[in-house]
Amino acid sequence: MEEDYISGEYICVKALENGVQVIGMTRGRDTRFHHTEKMDAGEVVLAQFTQNTSAIKIRGRALIITRHGQIESGK
């Protein structure tokens, strides 16, 4: 089922500085922000792609871990 596949995708974000933002973006014709988390250094959040979330935007210096590997943002 496609919904199960979409809901199964997770990412892990670890803030490497204070003020990192994790922003969920909607699906559909008009992409919009629908949720924002502000993180301090050392905090970790697990985010999930869902029926409503098509993209996750990261602002600031963070370590992002997915099943495809890892990348550091904000360098």
Buried (B, 14 or more C-beta within 10 A) or exposed (E): EEEEEBBEBEBBBBBBEEEBBBBBBBBEEEEEEEEEBBBEBEBEBEBEBEEEBBEBEBBBBBBBBEEEEEEEBEE
